């Protein structure tokens, strides 16, 4: 069963931009240190390191999502252009045969 996909390149480009923005935001969201008393400082520093690591991973994932979305969008645009070329060829061919 075949289904048509309604594709809007401008919306997809906006989604890629939002993924880029999220990655950029995650990159800028880094904690340095929060002062704490005694042994709590070690635990807090460890948690800060883990949170910064997660922010880095989110930024990396967002960049990958943005890249993938952009590639798929470009592929759909190329396919649409190819389909239009094929349709024109068929129309020209049918006109020339009559």
MIGUVO-782057 format. One record per atom (N, C-alpha, C, O): residue in one letter; x negated, y, z. Coordinates in steps of 0.05 Angstrom, whole numbers. Layout:
<rec><r>A</r><X>X</X><Y>Y</Y><Z>Z</Z></rec>
...
This chain:
<rec><r>X</r><X>-17</X><Y>-23</Y><Z>0</Z></rec>
<rec><r>X</r><X>0</X><Y>0</Y><Z>0</Z></rec>
<rec><r>X</r><X>-18</X><Y>25</Y><Z>0</Z></rec>
<rec><r>X</r><X>-34</X><Y>29</Y><Z>18</Z></rec>
<rec><r>X</r><X>-14</X><Y>41</Y><Z>-20</Z></rec>
<rec><r>X</r><X>-31</X><Y>65</Y><Z>-23</Z></rec>
<rec><r>X</r><X>-16</X><Y>89</Y><Z>-11</Z></rec>
<rec><r>X</r><X>8</X><Y>92</Y><Z>-14</Z></rec>
<rec><r>X</r><X>-31</X><Y>106</Y><Z>3</Z></rec>
<rec><r>X</r><X>-20</X><Y>130</Y><Z>15</Z></rec>
<rec><r>X</r><X>-37</X><Y>154</Y><Z>7</Z></rec>
<rec><r>X</r><X>-62</X><Y>152</Y><Z>7</Z></rec>
<rec><r>X</r><X>-24</X><Y>175</Y><Z>-1</Z></rec>
<rec><r>X</r><X>-39</X><Y>199</Y><Z>-7</Z></rec>
<rec><r>X</r><X>-48</X><Y>213</Y><Z>18</Z></rec>
<rec><r>X</r><X>-33</X><Y>213</Y><Z>38</Z></rec>
<rec><r>X</r><X>-72</X><Y>224</Y><Z>18</Z></rec>
<rec><r>X</r><X>-82</X><Y>239</Y><Z>40</Z></rec>
<rec><r>X</r><X>-81</X><Y>268</Y><Z>33</Z></rec>
<rec><r>X</r><X>-92</X><Y>276</Y><Z>13</Z></rec>
<rec><r>X</r><X>-69</X><Y>284</Y><Z>50</Z></rec>
<rec><r>X</r><X>-68</X><Y>312</Y><Z>46</Z></rec>
<rec><r>X</r><X>-93</X><Y>324</Y><Z>59</Z></rec>
<rec><r>X</r><X>-95</X><Y>324</Y><Z>83</Z></rec>
<rec><r>X</r><X>-110</X><Y>335</Y><Z>42</Z></rec>
<rec><r>X</r><X>-136</X><Y>344</Y><Z>52</Z></rec>
<rec><r>X</r><X>-137</X><Y>374</Y><Z>48</Z></rec>
<rec><r>X</r><X>-132</X><Y>384</Y><Z>26</Z></rec>
<rec><r>X</r><X>-144</X><Y>389</Y><Z>69</Z></rec>
<rec><r>X</r><X>-147</X><Y>418</Y><Z>67</Z></rec>
<rec><r>X</r><X>-176</X><Y>425</Y><Z>74</Z></rec>
<rec><r>X</r><X>-183</X><Y>427</Y><Z>97</Z></rec>
<rec><r>X</r><X>-193</X><Y>429</Y><Z>54</Z></rec>
<rec><r>X</r><X>-221</X><Y>435</Y><Z>59</Z></rec>
<rec><r>X</r><X>-226</X><Y>458</Y><Z>78</Z></rec>
<rec><r>X</r><X>-245</X><Y>457</Y><Z>94</Z></rec>
<rec><r>X</r><X>-209</X><Y>478</Y><Z>77</Z></rec>
<rec><r>X</r><X>-214</X><Y>501</Y><Z>95</Z></rec>
<rec><r>X</r><X>-209</X><Y>494</Y><Z>124</Z></rec>
<rec><r>X</r><X>-223</X><Y>504</Y><Z>142</Z></rec>
<rec><r>X</r><X>-190</X><Y>476</Y><Z>129</Z></rec>
<rec><r>X</r><X>-186</X><Y>467</Y><Z>157</Z></rec>
<rec><r>X</r><X>-209</X><Y>450</Y><Z>167</Z></rec>
<rec><r>X</r><X>-217</X><Y>451</Y><Z>190</Z></rec>
<rec><r>X</r><X>-218</X><Y>433</Y><Z>149</Z></rec>
<rec><r>X</r><X>-240</X><Y>415</Y><Z>156</Z></rec>
<rec><r>X</r><X>-266</X><Y>431</Y><Z>161</Z></rec>
<rec><r>X</r><X>-281</X><Y>425</Y><Z>179</Z></rec>
<rec><r>X</r><X>-270</X><Y>452</Y><Z>145</Z></rec>
<rec><r>X</r><X>-293</X><Y>469</Y><Z>149</Z></rec>
<rec><r>X</r><X>-291</X><Y>483</Y><Z>176</Z></rec>
<rec><r>X</r><X>-311</X><Y>487</Y><Z>190</Z></rec>
<rec><r>X</r><X>-267</X><Y>491</Y><Z>184</Z></rec>
<rec><r>X</r><X>-263</X><Y>503</Y><Z>210</Z></rec>
<rec><r>X</r><X>-269</X><Y>483</Y><Z>232</Z></rec>
<rec><r>X</r><X>-281</X><Y>490</Y><Z>253</Z></rec>
<rec><r>X</r><X>-262</X><Y>458</Y><Z>228</Z></rec>
<rec><r>X</r><X>-267</X><Y>437</Y><Z>248</Z></rec>
<rec><r>X</r><X>-297</X><Y>433</Y><Z>251</Z></rec>
<rec><r>X</r><X>-307</X><Y>431</Y><Z>274</Z></rec>
<rec><r>X</r><X>-312</X><Y>433</Y><Z>229</Z></rec>
<rec><r>X</r><X>-341</X><Y>431</Y><Z>230</Z></rec>
<rec><r>X</r><X>-353</X><Y>454</Y><Z>245</Z></rec>
<rec><r>X</r><X>-372</X><Y>451</Y><Z>260</Z></rec>
<rec><r>X</r><X>-343</X><Y>478</Y><Z>240</Z></rec>
<rec><r>X</r><X>-353</X><Y>502</Y><Z>253</Z></rec>
<rec><r>X</r><X>-348</X><Y>501</Y><Z>283</Z></rec>
<rec><r>X</r><X>-365</X><Y>508</Y><Z>299</Z></rec>
<rec><r>X</r><X>-324</X><Y>490</Y><Z>291</Z></rec>
<rec><r>X</r><X>-318</X><Y>488</Y><Z>320</Z></rec>
<rec><r>X</r><X>-337</X><Y>467</Y><Z>333</Z></rec>
<rec><r>X</r><X>-345</X><Y>471</Y><Z>356</Z></rec>
<rec><r>X</r><X>-343</X><Y>446</Y><Z>319</Z></rec>
<rec><r>X</r><X>-362</X><Y>426</Y><Z>329</Z></rec>
<rec><r>X</r><X>-390</X><Y>439</Y><Z>333</Z></rec>
<rec><r>X</r><X>-403</X><Y>435</Y><Z>353</Z></rec>
<rec><r>X</r><X>-398</X><Y>455</Y><Z>313</Z></rec>
<rec><r>X</r><X>-423</X><Y>470</Y><Z>315</Z></rec>
<rec><r>X</r><X>-423</X><Y>488</Y><Z>340</Z></rec>
<rec><r>X</r><X>-442</X><Y>489</Y><Z>355</Z></rec>
<rec><r>X</r><X>-401</X><Y>503</Y><Z>343</Z></rec>
<rec><r>X</r><X>-399</X><Y>522</Y><Z>365</Z></rec>
<rec><r>X</r><X>-400</X><Y>507</Y><Z>392</Z></rec>
<rec><r>X</r><X>-413</X><Y>516</Y><Z>411</Z></rec>
<rec><r>X</r><X>-387</X><Y>484</Y><Z>393</Z></rec>
<rec><r>X</r><X>-387</X><Y>468</Y><Z>418</Z></rec>
<rec><r>X</r><X>-415</X><Y>459</Y><Z>424</Z></rec>
<rec><r>X</r><X>-424</X><Y>459</Y><Z>447</Z></rec>
<rec><r>X</r><X>-430</X><Y>450</Y><Z>404</Z></rec>
<rec><r>X</r><X>-457</X><Y>441</Y><Z>408</Z></rec>
<rec><r>X</r><X>-475</X><Y>464</Y><Z>417</Z></rec>
<rec><r>X</r><X>-492</X><Y>461</Y><Z>435</Z></rec>
<rec><r>X</r><X>-471</X><Y>487</Y><Z>405</Z></rec>
<rec><r>X</r><X>-487</X><Y>510</Y><Z>412</Z></rec>
<rec><r>X</r><X>-481</X><Y>518</Y><Z>441</Z></rec>
<rec><r>X</r><X>-499</X><Y>526</Y><Z>456</Z></rec>
<rec><r>X</r><X>-456</X><Y>517</Y><Z>448</Z></rec>
<rec><r>X</r><X>-448</X><Y>524</Y><Z>476</Z></rec>
<rec><r>X</r><X>-460</X><Y>504</Y><Z>496</Z></rec>
<rec><r>X</r><X>-470</X><Y>512</Y><Z>517</Z></rec>
<rec><r>X</r><X>-460</X><Y>479</Y><Z>489</Z></rec>
<rec><r>X</r><X>-471</X><Y>458</Y><Z>506</Z></rec>
<rec><r>X</r><X>-501</X><Y>462</Y><Z>510</Z></rec>
<rec><r>X</r><X>-512</X><Y>458</Y><Z>531</Z></rec>
<rec><r>X</r><X>-515</X><Y>471</Y><Z>488</Z></rec>
<rec><r>X</r><X>-543</X><Y>476</Y><Z>489</Z></rec>
<rec><r>X</r><X>-550</X><Y>499</Y><Z>508</Z></rec>
<rec><r>X</r><X>-570</X><Y>498</Y><Z>522</Z></rec>
<rec><r>X</r><X>-532</X><Y>519</Y><Z>509</Z></rec>
<rec><r>X</r><X>-537</X><Y>542</Y><Z>525</Z></rec>
<rec><r>X</r><X>-528</X><Y>538</Y><Z>554</Z></rec>
<rec><r>X</r><X>-536</X><Y>553</Y><Z>572</Z></rec>
<rec><r>X</r><X>-513</X><Y>516</Y><Z>559</Z></rec>
<rec><r>X</r><X>-503</X><Y>511</Y><Z>586</Z></rec>
<rec><r>X</r><X>-523</X><Y>493</Y><Z>601</Z></rec>
<rec><r>X</r><X>-520</X><Y>469</Y><Z>601</Z></rec>
<rec><r>X</r><X>-542</X><Y>506</Y><Z>612</Z></rec>
<rec><r>X</r><X>-563</X><Y>491</Y><Z>627</Z></rec>
<rec><r>X</r><X>-564</X><Y>502</Y><Z>655</Z></rec>
<rec><r>X</r><X>-564</X><Y>527</Y><Z>659</Z></rec>
<rec><r>X</r><X>-566</X><Y>485</Y><Z>673</Z></rec>
<rec><r>X</r><X>-569</X><Y>493</Y><Z>701</Z></rec>
<rec><r>X</r><X>-599</X><Y>492</Y><Z>708</Z></rec>
<rec><r>X</r><X>-613</X><Y>475</Y><Z>699</Z></rec>
<rec><r>X</r><X>-608</X><Y>511</Y><Z>725</Z></rec>
<rec><r>X</r><X>-636</X><Y>510</Y><Z>734</Z></rec>
<rec><r>X</r><X>-637</X><Y>497</Y><Z>762</Z></rec>
<rec><r>X</r><X>-646</X><Y>475</Y><Z>765</Z></rec>
<rec><r>X</r><X>-628</X><Y>512</Y><Z>781</Z></rec>
<rec><r>X</r><X>-628</X><Y>500</Y><Z>808</Z></rec>
<rec><r>X</r><X>-608</X><Y>514</Y><Z>825</Z></rec>
<rec><r>X</r><X>-601</X><Y>537</Y><Z>821</Z></rec>
<rec><r>X</r><X>-598</X><Y>499</Y><Z>844</Z></rec>
<rec><r>X</r><X>-580</X><Y>510</Y><Z>864</Z></rec>
<rec><r>X</r><X>-592</X><Y>505</Y><Z>891</Z></rec>
<rec><r>X</r><X>-597</X><Y>481</Y><Z>898</Z></rec>
<rec><r>X</r><X>-598</X><Y>525</Y><Z>907</Z></rec>
<rec><r>X</r><X>-611</X><Y>520</Y><Z>933</Z></rec>
<rec><r>X</r><X>-593</X><Y>504</Y><Z>952</Z></rec>
<rec><r>X</r><X>-569</X><Y>510</Y><Z>954</Z></rec>
<rec><r>X</r><X>-605</X><Y>485</Y><Z>965</Z></rec>
<rec><r>X</r><X>-590</X><Y>469</Y><Z>985</Z></rec>
<rec><r>X</r><X>-609</X><Y>464</Y><Z>1008</Z></rec>
<rec><r>X</r><X>-633</X><Y>468</Y><Z>1006</Z></rec>
<rec><r>X</r><X>-597</X><Y>455</Y><Z>1029</Z></rec>
<rec><r>X</r><X>-613</X><Y>450</Y><Z>1053</Z></rec>
<rec><r>X</r><X>-623</X><Y>421</Y><Z>1055</Z></rec>
<rec><r>X</r><X>-607</X><Y>403</Y><Z>1049</Z></rec>
<rec><r>X</r><X>-647</X><Y>417</Y><Z>1062</Z></rec>
<rec><r>X</r><X>-658</X><Y>391</Y><Z>1068</Z></rec>
<rec><r>X</r><X>-657</X><Y>371</Y><Z>1046</Z></rec>
<rec><r>X</r><X>-663</X><Y>377</Y><Z>1023</Z></rec>
<rec><r>X</r><X>-649</X><Y>347</Y><Z>1053</Z></rec>
<rec><r>X</r><X>-649</X><Y>325</Y><Z>1033</Z></rec>
<rec><r>X</r><X>-628</X><Y>328</Y><Z>1012</Z></rec>
<rec><r>X</r><X>-629</X><Y>315</Y><Z>991</Z></rec>
<rec><r>X</r><X>-609</X><Y>346</Y><Z>1016</Z></rec>
<rec><r>X</r><X>-589</X><Y>351</Y><Z>996</Z></rec>
<rec><r>X</r><X>-602</X><Y>363</Y><Z>971</Z></rec>
<rec><r>X</r><X>-591</X><Y>360</Y><Z>949</Z></rec>
<rec><r>X</r><X>-624</X><Y>377</Y><Z>974</Z></rec>
<rec><r>X</r><X>-637</X><Y>390</Y><Z>951</Z></rec>
<rec><r>X</r><X>-646</X><Y>370</Y><Z>930</Z></rec>
<rec><r>X</r><X>-642</X><Y>374</Y><Z>906</Z></rec>
<rec><r>X</r><X>-657</X><Y>347</Y><Z>939</Z></rec>
<rec><r>X</r><X>-666</X><Y>326</Y><Z>921</Z></rec>
<rec><r>X</r><X>-642</X><Y>315</Y><Z>905</Z></rec>
<rec><r>X</r><X>-644</X><Y>312</Y><Z>881</Z></rec>
<rec><r>X</r><X>-621</X><Y>310</Y><Z>919</Z></rec>
<rec><r>X</r><X>-597</X><Y>299</Y><Z>906</Z></rec>
<rec><r>X</r><X>-586</X><Y>319</Y><Z>886</Z></rec>
<rec><r>X</r><X>-578</X><Y>312</Y><Z>864</Z></rec>
<rec><r>X</r><X>-584</X><Y>344</Y><Z>895</Z></rec>
<rec><r>X</r><X>-574</X><Y>365</Y><Z>877</Z></rec>
<rec><r>X</r><X>-592</X><Y>369</Y><Z>853</Z></rec>
<rec><r>X</r><X>-582</X><Y>372</Y><Z>830</Z></rec>
<rec><r>X</r><X>-618</X><Y>369</Y><Z>856</Z></rec>
<rec><r>X</r><X>-636</X><Y>371</Y><Z>833</Z></rec>
<rec><r>X</r><X>-633</X><Y>348</Y><Z>814</Z></rec>
<rec><r>X</r><X>-634</X><Y>352</Y><Z>790</Z></rec>
<rec><r>X</r><X>-629</X><Y>324</Y><Z>824</Z></rec>
<rec><r>X</r><X>-624</X><Y>301</Y><Z>808</Z></rec>
<rec><r>X</r><X>-599</X><Y>304</Y><Z>792</Z></rec>
<rec><r>X</r><X>-598</X><Y>298</Y><Z>768</Z></rec>
<rec><r>X</r><X>-578</X><Y>313</Y><Z>805</Z></rec>
<rec><r>X</r><X>-552</X><Y>317</Y><Z>791</Z></rec>
<rec><r>X</r><X>-554</X><Y>338</Y><Z>770</Z></rec>
<rec><r>X</r><X>-542</X><Y>335</Y><Z>748</Z></rec>
<rec><r>X</r><X>-569</X><Y>359</Y><Z>776</Z></rec>
<rec><r>X</r><X>-573</X><Y>381</Y><Z>756</Z></rec>
<rec><r>X</r><X>-587</X><Y>369</Y><Z>731</Z></rec>
<rec><r>X</r><X>-579</X><Y>375</Y><Z>709</Z></rec>
<rec><r>X</r><X>-607</X><Y>353</Y><Z>736</Z></rec>
<rec><r>X</r><X>-621</X><Y>341</Y><Z>713</Z></rec>
<rec><r>X</r><X>-603</X><Y>323</Y><Z>697</Z></rec>
<rec><r>X</r><X>-604</X><Y>323</Y><Z>672</Z></rec>
<rec><r>X</r><X>-586</X><Y>308</Y><Z>710</Z></rec>
<rec><r>X</r><X>-567</X><Y>291</Y><Z>696</Z></rec>
<rec><r>X</r><X>-547</X><Y>307</Y><Z>680</Z></rec>
<rec><r>X</r><X>-540</X><Y>301</Y><Z>658</Z></rec>
<rec><r>X</r><X>-537</X><Y>329</Y><Z>692</Z></rec>
<rec><r>X</r><X>-518</X><Y>347</Y><Z>678</Z></rec>
<rec><r>X</r><X>-531</X><Y>360</Y><Z>654</Z></rec>
<rec><r>X</r><X>-518</X><Y>362</Y><Z>633</Z></rec>
<rec><r>X</r><X>-556</X><Y>368</Y><Z>656</Z></rec>
<rec><r>X</r><X>-570</X><Y>380</Y><Z>633</Z></rec>
<rec><r>X</r><X>-574</X><Y>359</Y><Z>611</Z></rec>
<rec><r>X</r><X>-572</X><Y>365</Y><Z>588</Z></rec>
<rec><r>X</r><X>-580</X><Y>334</Y><Z>619</Z></rec>
<rec><r>X</r><X>-583</X><Y>313</Y><Z>600</Z></rec>
<rec><r>X</r><X>-557</X><Y>308</Y><Z>585</Z></rec>
<rec><r>X</r><X>-556</X><Y>304</Y><Z>561</Z></rec>
<rec><r>X</r><X>-534</X><Y>308</Y><Z>600</Z></rec>
<rec><r>X</r><X>-508</X><Y>305</Y><Z>587</Z></rec>
<rec><r>X</r><X>-502</X><Y>328</Y><Z>568</Z></rec>
<rec><r>X</r><X>-492</X><Y>324</Y><Z>546</Z></rec>
<rec><r>X</r><X>-510</X><Y>352</Y><Z>576</Z></rec>
<rec><r>X</r><X>-506</X><Y>375</Y><Z>558</Z></rec>
<rec><r>X</r><X>-522</X><Y>372</Y><Z>532</Z></rec>
<rec><r>X</r><X>-512</X><Y>378</Y><Z>511</Z></rec>
<rec><r>X</r><X>-546</X><Y>362</Y><Z>535</Z></rec>
<rec><r>X</r><X>-563</X><Y>356</Y><Z>511</Z></rec>
<rec><r>X</r><X>-550</X><Y>335</Y><Z>493</Z></rec>
<rec><r>X</r><X>-549</X><Y>338</Y><Z>468</Z></rec>
<rec><r>X</r><X>-539</X><Y>314</Y><Z>505</Z></rec>
<rec><r>X</r><X>-526</X><Y>293</Y><Z>490</Z></rec>
<rec><r>X</r><X>-501</X><Y>303</Y><Z>476</Z></rec>
<rec><r>X</r><X>-495</X><Y>296</Y><Z>453</Z></rec>
<rec><r>X</r><X>-486</X><Y>321</Y><Z>490</Z></rec>
<rec><r>X</r><X>-462</X><Y>333</Y><Z>478</Z></rec>
<rec><r>X</r><X>-470</X><Y>350</Y><Z>454</Z></rec>
<rec><r>X</r><X>-456</X><Y>349</Y><Z>433</Z></rec>
<rec><r>X</r><X>-491</X><Y>365</Y><Z>457</Z></rec>
<rec><r>X</r><X>-500</X><Y>382</Y><Z>435</Z></rec>
<rec><r>X</r><X>-508</X><Y>365</Y><Z>411</Z></rec>
<rec><r>X</r><X>-502</X><Y>371</Y><Z>388</Z></rec>
<rec><r>X</r><X>-523</X><Y>343</Y><Z>416</Z></rec>
<rec><r>X</r><X>-531</X><Y>325</Y><Z>395</Z></rec>
<rec><r>X</r><X>-507</X><Y>312</Y><Z>381</Z></rec>
<rec><r>X</r><X>-506</X><Y>311</Y><Z>357</Z></rec>
<rec><r>X</r><X>-488</X><Y>303</Y><Z>397</Z></rec>
<rec><r>X</r><X>-464</X><Y>291</Y><Z>386</Z></rec>
<rec><r>X</r><X>-448</X><Y>311</Y><Z>369</Z></rec>
<rec><r>X</r><X>-438</X><Y>304</Y><Z>348</Z></rec>
<rec><r>X</r><X>-445</X><Y>335</Y><Z>379</Z></rec>
<rec><r>X</r><X>-431</X><Y>356</Y><Z>365</Z></rec>
<rec><r>X</r><X>-444</X><Y>362</Y><Z>338</Z></rec>
<rec><r>X</r><X>-430</X><Y>366</Y><Z>318</Z></rec>
<rec><r>X</r><X>-470</X><Y>363</Y><Z>337</Z></rec>
<rec><r>X</r><X>-485</X><Y>367</Y><Z>312</Z></rec>
<rec><r>X</r><X>-479</X><Y>344</Y><Z>293</Z></rec>
<rec><r>X</r><X>-475</X><Y>349</Y><Z>269</Z></rec>
<rec><r>X</r><X>-479</X><Y>320</Y><Z>303</Z></rec>
<rec><r>X</r><X>-474</X><Y>297</Y><Z>286</Z></rec>
<rec><r>X</r><X>-445</X><Y>297</Y><Z>275</Z></rec>
<rec><r>X</r><X>-441</X><Y>291</Y><Z>252</Z></rec>
<rec><r>X</r><X>-426</X><Y>305</Y><Z>292</Z></rec>
<rec><r>X</r><X>-398</X><Y>306</Y><Z>283</Z></rec>
<rec><r>X</r><X>-395</X><Y>328</Y><Z>262</Z></rec>
<rec><r>X</r><X>-382</X><Y>323</Y><Z>241</Z></rec>
<rec><r>X</r><X>-407</X><Y>351</Y><Z>267</Z></rec>
<rec><r>X</r><X>-406</X><Y>373</Y><Z>247</Z></rec>
<rec><r>X</r><X>-417</X><Y>364</Y><Z>220</Z></rec>
<rec><r>X</r><X>-406</X><Y>369</Y><Z>199</Z></rec>
<rec><r>X</r><X>-441</X><Y>351</Y><Z>221</Z></rec>
<rec><r>X</r><X>-453</X><Y>342</Y><Z>197</Z></rec>
<rec><r>X</r><X>-436</X><Y>321</Y><Z>182</Z></rec>
<rec><r>X</r><X>-432</X><Y>323</Y><Z>158</Z></rec>
<rec><r>X</r><X>-425</X><Y>302</Y><Z>197</Z></rec>
<rec><r>X</r><X>-408</X><Y>282</Y><Z>185</Z></rec>
<rec><r>X</r><X>-383</X><Y>294</Y><Z>172</Z></rec>
<rec><r>X</r><X>-375</X><Y>287</Y><Z>150</Z></rec>
<rec><r>X</r><X>-370</X><Y>312</Y><Z>187</Z></rec>
<rec><r>X</r><X>-346</X><Y>325</Y><Z>177</Z></rec>
<rec><r>X</r><X>-352</X><Y>341</Y><Z>152</Z></rec>
<rec><r>X</r><X>-337</X><Y>340</Y><Z>132</Z></rec>
<rec><r>X</r><X>-374</X><Y>355</Y><Z>152</Z></rec>
<rec><r>X</r><X>-382</X><Y>371</Y><Z>128</Z></rec>
<rec><r>X</r><X>-387</X><Y>352</Y><Z>104</Z></rec>
<rec><r>X</r><X>-379</X><Y>358</Y><Z>82</Z></rec>
<rec><r>X</r><X>-401</X><Y>330</Y><Z>108</Z></rec>
<rec><r>X</r><X>-407</X><Y>311</Y><Z>87</Z></rec>
<rec><r>X</r><X>-381</X><Y>299</Y><Z>75</Z></rec>
<rec><r>X</r><X>-378</X><Y>298</Y><Z>51</Z></rec>
<rec><r>X</r><X>-363</X><Y>292</Y><Z>93</Z></rec>
<rec><r>X</r><X>-337</X><Y>280</Y><Z>83</Z></rec>
<rec><r>X</r><X>-321</X><Y>301</Y><Z>68</Z></rec>
<rec><r>X</r><X>-310</X><Y>296</Y><Z>48</Z></rec>
<rec><r>X</r><X>-321</X><Y>326</Y><Z>78</Z></rec>
<rec><r>X</r><X>-307</X><Y>347</Y><Z>65</Z></rec>
<rec><r>X</r><X>-318</X><Y>352</Y><Z>37</Z></rec>
<rec><r>X</r><X>-303</X><Y>355</Y><Z>18</Z></rec>
<rec><r>X</r><X>-345</X><Y>352</Y><Z>35</Z></rec>
<rec><r>X</r><X>-357</X><Y>356</Y><Z>9</Z></rec>
<rec><r>X</r><X>-351</X><Y>333</Y><Z>-10</Z></rec>
<rec><r>X</r><X>-347</X><Y>337</Y><Z>-34</Z></rec>
<rec><r>X</r><X>-350</X><Y>309</Y><Z>1</Z></rec>
<rec><r>X</r><X>-343</X><Y>286</Y><Z>-16</Z></rec>
<rec><r>X</r><X>-314</X><Y>288</Y><Z>-26</Z></rec>
<rec><r>X</r><X>-309</X><Y>283</Y><Z>-50</Z></rec>
<rec><r>X</r><X>-295</X><Y>296</Y><Z>-9</Z></rec>
<rec><r>X</r><X>-268</X><Y>300</Y><Z>-18</Z></rec>
<rec><r>X</r><X>-266</X><Y>322</Y><Z>-40</Z></rec>
<rec><r>X</r><X>-251</X><Y>319</Y><Z>-59</Z></rec>
<rec><r>X</r><X>-281</X><Y>343</Y><Z>-36</Z></rec>
<rec><r>X</r><X>-281</X><Y>365</Y><Z>-56</Z></rec>
<rec><r>X</r><X>-292</X><Y>355</Y><Z>-83</Z></rec>
<rec><r>X</r><X>-281</X><Y>361</Y><Z>-104</Z></rec>
<rec><r>X</r><X>-314</X><Y>338</Y><Z>-82</Z></rec>
<rec><r>X</r><X>-325</X><Y>327</Y><Z>-107</Z></rec>
<rec><r>X</r><X>-305</X><Y>308</Y><Z>-120</Z></rec>
<rec><r>X</r><X>-301</X><Y>308</Y><Z>-144</Z></rec>
<rec><r>X</r><X>-292</X><Y>291</Y><Z>-104</Z></rec>
<rec><r>X</r><X>-272</X><Y>273</Y><Z>-115</Z></rec>
<rec><r>X</r><X>-249</X><Y>288</Y><Z>-128</Z></rec>
<rec><r>X</r><X>-240</X><Y>281</Y><Z>-150</Z></rec>
<rec><r>X</r><X>-240</X><Y>309</Y><Z>-115</Z></rec>
<rec><r>X</r><X>-218</X><Y>325</Y><Z>-126</Z></rec>
<rec><r>X</r><X>-227</X><Y>338</Y><Z>-152</Z></rec>
<rec><r>X</r><X>-211</X><Y>338</Y><Z>-171</Z></rec>
<rec><r>X</r><X>-251</X><Y>348</Y><Z>-154</Z></rec>
<rec><r>X</r><X>-261</X><Y>359</Y><Z>-179</Z></rec>
<rec><r>X</r><X>-263</X><Y>338</Y><Z>-200</Z></rec>
<rec><r>X</r><X>-256</X><Y>343</Y><Z>-223</Z></rec>
<rec><r>X</r><X>-273</X><Y>314</Y><Z>-193</Z></rec>
<rec><r>X</r><X>-274</X><Y>292</Y><Z>-212</Z></rec>
<rec><r>X</r><X>-246</X><Y>284</Y><Z>-222</Z></rec>
<rec><r>X</r><X>-242</X><Y>279</Y><Z>-246</Z></rec>
<rec><r>X</r><X>-227</X><Y>283</Y><Z>-204</Z></rec>
<rec><r>X</r><X>-199</X><Y>276</Y><Z>-211</Z></rec>
<rec><r>X</r><X>-188</X><Y>297</Y><Z>-231</Z></rec>
<rec><r>X</r><X>-174</X><Y>290</Y><Z>-250</Z></rec>
<rec><r>X</r><X>-194</X><Y>322</Y><Z>-226</Z></rec>
<rec><r>X</r><X>-185</X><Y>343</Y><Z>-244</Z></rec>
<rec><r>X</r><X>-198</X><Y>341</Y><Z>-272</Z></rec>
<rec><r>X</r><X>-185</X><Y>344</Y><Z>-292</Z></rec>
<rec><r>X</r><X>-224</X><Y>334</Y><Z>-272</Z></rec>
<rec><r>X</r><X>-238</X><Y>330</Y><Z>-297</Z></rec>
<rec><r>X</r><X>-226</X><Y>306</Y><Z>-313</Z></rec>
<rec><r>X</r><X>-222</X><Y>307</Y><Z>-337</Z></rec>
<rec><r>X</r><X>-220</X><Y>285</Y><Z>-298</Z></rec>
<rec><r>X</r><X>-208</X><Y>261</Y><Z>-311</Z></rec>
<rec><r>X</r><X>-180</X><Y>268</Y><Z>-322</Z></rec>
<rec><r>X</r><X>-173</X><Y>260</Y><Z>-344</Z></rec>
<rec><r>X</r><X>-164</X><Y>283</Y><Z>-306</Z></rec>
<rec><r>X</r><X>-138</X><Y>291</Y><Z>-315</Z></rec>
<rec><r>X</r><X>-139</X><Y>308</Y><Z>-340</Z></rec>
<rec><r>X</r><X>-123</X><Y>304</Y><Z>-359</Z></rec>
<rec><r>X</r><X>-158</X><Y>326</Y><Z>-341</Z></rec>
<rec><r>X</r><X>-162</X><Y>343</Y><Z>-365</Z></rec>
<rec><r>X</r><X>-170</X><Y>326</Y><Z>-389</Z></rec>
<rec><r>X</r><X>-160</X><Y>331</Y><Z>-411</Z></rec>
<rec><r>X</r><X>-188</X><Y>307</Y><Z>-385</Z></rec>
<rec><r>X</r><X>-196</X><Y>289</Y><Z>-407</Z></rec>
<rec><r>X</r><X>-173</X><Y>273</Y><Z>-418</Z></rec>
<rec><r>X</r><X>-170</X><Y>270</Y><Z>-442</Z></rec>
<rec><r>X</r><X>-156</X><Y>263</Y><Z>-400</Z></rec>
<rec><r>X</r><X>-133</X><Y>247</Y><Z>-408</Z></rec>
<rec><r>X</r><X>-114</X><Y>265</Y><Z>-424</Z></rec>
<rec><r>X</r><X>-103</X><Y>257</Y><Z>-445</Z></rec>
<rec><r>X</r><X>-109</X><Y>289</Y><Z>-414</Z></rec>
<rec><r>X</r><X>-91</X><Y>308</Y><Z>-428</Z></rec>
<rec><r>X</r><X>-102</X><Y>315</Y><Z>-456</Z></rec>
<rec><r>X</r><X>-87</X><Y>314</Y><Z>-476</Z></rec>
<rec><r>X</r><X>-128</X><Y>321</Y><Z>-457</Z></rec>
<rec><r>X</r><X>-140</X><Y>327</Y><Z>-483</Z></rec>
<rec><r>X</r><X>-139</X><Y>303</Y><Z>-502</Z></rec>
<rec><r>X</r><X>-134</X><Y>306</Y><Z>-526</Z></rec>
<rec><r>X</r><X>-145</X><Y>280</Y><Z>-491</Z></rec>
<rec><r>X</r><X>-145</X><Y>256</Y><Z>-507</Z></rec>
<rec><r>X</r><X>-117</X><Y>250</Y><Z>-518</Z></rec>
<rec><r>X</r><X>-114</X><Y>243</Y><Z>-542</Z></rec>
<rec><r>X</r><X>-96</X><Y>254</Y><Z>-502</Z></rec>
<rec><r>X</r><X>-69</X><Y>248</Y><Z>-511</Z></rec>
<rec><r>X</r><X>-60</X><Y>269</Y><Z>-532</Z></rec>
<rec><r>X</r><X>-45</X><Y>262</Y><Z>-550</Z></rec>
<rec><r>X</r><X>-70</X><Y>294</Y><Z>-529</Z></rec>
<rec><r>X</r><X>-63</X><Y>314</Y><Z>-549</Z></rec>
<rec><r>X</r><X>-77</X><Y>308</Y><Z>-576</Z></rec>
<rec><r>X</r><X>-65</X><Y>312</Y><Z>-597</Z></rec>
<rec><r>X</r><X>-101</X><Y>299</Y><Z>-575</Z></rec>
<rec><r>X</r><X>-116</X><Y>293</Y><Z>-599</Z></rec>
<rec><r>X</r><X>-105</X><Y>268</Y><Z>-614</Z></rec>
<rec><r>X</r><X>-109</X><Y>265</Y><Z>-638</Z></rec>
<rec><r>X</r><X>-92</X><Y>250</Y><Z>-600</Z></rec>
<rec><r>X</r><X>-81</X><Y>226</Y><Z>-611</Z></rec>
<rec><r>X</r><X>-54</X><Y>231</Y><Z>-624</Z></rec>
<rec><r>X</r><X>-44</X><Y>213</Y><Z>-638</Z></rec>
<rec><r>X</r><X>-42</X><Y>254</Y><Z>-620</Z></rec>
<rec><r>X</r><X>-16</X><Y>259</Y><Z>-632</Z></rec>
<rec><r>X</r><X>-17</X><Y>277</Y><Z>-655</Z></rec>
<rec><r>X</r><X>3</X><Y>284</Y><Z>-667</Z></rec>
